[in-house]
């Protein structure tokens, strides 16, 4: 048996070591089978992390009883470098993997017996955290949904807590930080910025007044925070886009109300609309005053 074990221990090929192990374990009847794993037989105890991340390198140590030899290792799901009774393992495959050490241990009578020890290792994929937003440019006070993916658990900045989805209502441009974690892996952090534009102020309209039948006139809109002005008639039909609207000279006599909408040109745009009694048309020869006031619609 000693000669068989010596051949097993010093053979350089792991494949032949495995073949010899199988031959000895299953064919050396009855002594090898009787001693392998028996209540009094020595075994290897393995220590090391049981939950790790793909791409990380971990150290596993085999402790033998009663003078067991330096073991040979069998690693499932990774590669290793042996250093004495240790295996320095680089994990390459996610899943439920294992490490196993096997070799010879004495029985107290000068005989060597094959024995082993193993442990299961859960290898998880590294987090690939990413985040998306329902909109990245909004008006102040508009709700935005943020959704994280690529990890098992998430934590959010701005005291938003944990979870994969959050709804925020920023009032100024804000950058949110999201950290994704998988058990046993280093966390991955990403950021997303929501650009916030102010809601446009109340538009100011000038021009109009009292005109004669068959004449035209123009209205001008101005105000801070706007990139677009839209003009509507009293039925809600859009007439024009721009800061100045030229009223046609084909209007019939009577009072004509117009609405100017001051808007931000955004994926989700806000508008403040005001009814303008700014141009009143009368038949030729009559005289009247325009209301010259703005009525909020």
Residue pairs with C-beta under 8 A, 6 or more apart in sequence:
1 28
1 31
1 32
1 111
1 112
1 113
2 111
2 112
4 20
4 24
4 28
5 24
5 104
5 112
5 114
7 20
8 17
8 20
8 21
8 24
8 104
8 114
9 69
9 72
9 103
9 104
11 17
11 20
14 72
14 74
17 72
18 74
21 102
21 114
24 32
24 114
25 32
25 33
25 36
25 114
26 33
31 111
32 113
32 114
35 41
35 107
35 111
35 113
36 113
36 114
36 115
37 43
37 115
40 107
41 105
41 107
41 113
41 115
42 64
42 65
42 66
42 68
42 105
42 106
42 107
42 113
42 115
43 65
43 105
43 115
43 116
43 117
44 62
44 63
44 64
44 65
44 68
44 71
44 101
44 102
44 103
44 105
44 115
44 116
44 117
45 62
45 63
45 65
45 117
46 60
46 61
46 62
46 63
46 99
46 101
46 117
46 118
46 119
47 60
47 61
47 63
48 58
48 59
48 60
48 61
48 89
48 99
48 119
48 121
49 58
49 121
49 184
50 119
50 120
50 121
50 122
51 121
51 122
51 124
51 183
51 184
52 58
52 91
52 121
52 122
52 123
52 124
52 184
53 91
53 123
53 124
53 125
53 126
53 182
53 184
53 185
53 186
54 91
54 92
54 93
54 94
54 123
54 124
54 125
54 126
54 185
55 90
55 91
55 92
55 126
56 90
56 91
56 184
56 185
57 88
57 89
57 90
57 91
58 88
58 89
58 91
59 86
59 87
59 88
59 89
60 73
60 86
60 87
60 89
60 99
60 119
61 85
61 86
62 71
62 73
62 85
62 86
62 87
62 101
62 117
63 85
64 71
64 85
64 103
64 105
65 105
66 105
66 106
66 108
67 105
67 106
68 103
68 104
68 105
68 106
68 115
69 103
69 104
69 105
69 112
70 84
70 85
70 103
71 85
71 101
71 102
71 103
71 116
71 117
72 101
72 102
72 103
73 80
73 82
73 87
73 99
73 100
73 101
74 99
74 100
74 101
74 102
75 87
75 89
75 97
75 99
75 100
76 97
76 98
76 99
76 100
77 91
77 92
77 93
77 94
77 95
77 97
77 98
77 121
77 123
78 89
78 90
78 91
78 92
78 93
78 97
78 123
79 89
79 90
79 92
80 87
80 88
80 89
80 90
81 87
81 88
82 88
85 101
87 99
87 101
89 99
91 97
91 121
91 123
93 123
94 123
94 124
94 125
95 123
96 120
96 121
96 122
96 123
97 120
97 121
97 122
97 123
98 118
98 119
98 120
98 121
99 118
99 119
99 121
100 116
100 117
100 118
101 116
101 117
101 118
102 114
102 115
102 116
102 117
103 114
103 115
103 116
104 112
104 113
104 114
104 115
105 112
105 113
105 115
106 112
106 113
107 113
122 183
122 184
123 184
124 182
124 183
124 184
124 185
125 182
125 185
126 182
126 185
126 186
126 188
127 150
127 151
127 152
127 180
127 181
127 182
127 185
127 187
127 188
128 150
128 151
128 180
128 188
129 148
129 149
129 150
129 151
129 154
129 178
129 179
129 180
129 187
129 188
129 189
129 190
130 148
130 149
130 150
130 190
131 146
131 147
131 148
131 149
131 176
131 178
131 190
131 191
131 192
132 146
132 147
132 149
132 192
133 144
133 145
133 146
133 147
133 192
133 194
134 144
134 145
134 146
135 142
135 144
135 194
135 267
135 268
136 192
136 193
136 194
136 195
137 194
137 195
137 196
137 197
137 266
137 267
138 144
138 170
138 194
138 195
138 196
138 197
138 266
138 267
138 268
139 196
139 197
139 198
139 199
139 264
139 266
139 268
139 269
139 270
140 170
140 171
140 172
140 196
140 197
140 198
140 199
141 169
141 171
141 199
142 169
142 268
142 270
143 167
143 168
143 169
144 167
144 168
144 169
144 170
144 194
145 165
145 166
145 167
146 156
146 165
146 166
146 167
146 168
146 176
146 178
146 192
147 164
147 165
148 154
148 164
148 165
148 178
148 180
148 190
149 164
150 180
150 188
151 180
151 181
151 182
151 187
151 188
152 180
152 181
152 182
152 183
153 162
153 180
153 181
153 182
154 162
154 163
154 164
154 178
154 179
154 180
154 181
155 161
155 162
155 178
155 179
155 181
156 162
156 163
156 166
156 176
156 177
156 178
157 176
157 177
157 178
158 168
158 174
158 176
160 166
160 168
160 176
166 176
168 174
168 176
168 194
170 194
170 196
171 196
172 196
173 193
173 194
173 195
173 196
174 193
174 194
174 196
175 191
175 192
175 193
175 194
176 191
176 192
176 193
176 194
177 189
177 190
177 191
178 189
178 190
178 191
178 192
179 187
179 188
179 189
180 187
180 188
180 189
180 190
181 187
181 188
197 225
197 264
197 266
198 225
199 225
199 264
199 270
199 272
200 223
200 224
200 225
200 226
200 262
200 263
200 264
200 270
200 271
200 272
201 223
201 224
201 225
201 226
201 262
201 272
202 223
202 262
202 272
202 274
203 221
203 222
203 223
203 226
203 229
203 260
203 261
203 262
203 272
203 274
204 221
204 222
204 223
205 219
205 220
205 221
205 260
205 274
205 276
205 278
205 294
206 219
206 220
206 222
207 217
207 218
207 219
207 220
207 278
207 279
208 217
208 219
208 247
208 276
208 278
208 279
208 280
208 290
208 292
209 217
209 278
209 279
209 290
209 292
210 280
210 282
210 287
210 288
210 289
210 290
211 217
211 279
211 280
211 281
211 282
212 281
212 282
212 284
212 285
213 251
213 252
213 253
213 281
213 282
213 283
213 284
214 249
214 250
214 284
215 249
215 281
216 246
216 247
216 248
216 249
216 251
217 246
217 247
217 279
218 244
218 245
218 246
218 247
219 231
219 244
219 245
219 247
219 258
219 260
219 276
219 278
219 279
220 243
220 244
220 245
221 229
221 231
221 243
221 244
221 245
221 260
221 262
222 243
223 262
225 262
225 264
226 262
226 263
226 264
227 263
227 264
227 265
228 241
228 262
228 263
228 264
228 265
229 241
229 242
229 243
229 260
229 261
229 262
229 263
230 238
230 240
230 241
230 260
230 261
230 263
230 271
231 238
231 239
231 240
231 241
231 242
231 245
231 258
231 259
231 260
231 261
232 238
232 239
232 258
232 259
232 260
232 261
232 273
233 239
233 256
233 257
233 258
233 259
234 256
234 257
234 258
234 259
234 275
236 259
239 245
239 258
240 246
245 258
245 260
247 256
247 258
247 279
251 281
252 281
253 281
253 282
253 283
254 280
254 281
254 282
255 277
255 280
255 281
256 279
256 280
256 281
257 275
257 276
257 277
258 275
258 276
258 278
258 279
259 273
259 274
259 275
259 276
259 297
260 273
260 274
260 276
261 271
261 272
261 273
262 271
262 272
263 269
263 270
263 271
264 270
264 271
273 296
273 297
274 294
274 295
274 296
274 297
275 294
275 295
275 296
275 297
276 294
276 295
277 290
277 291
277 292
277 293
277 294
277 295
278 290
278 292
278 294
279 290
280 288
280 290
280 291
282 288
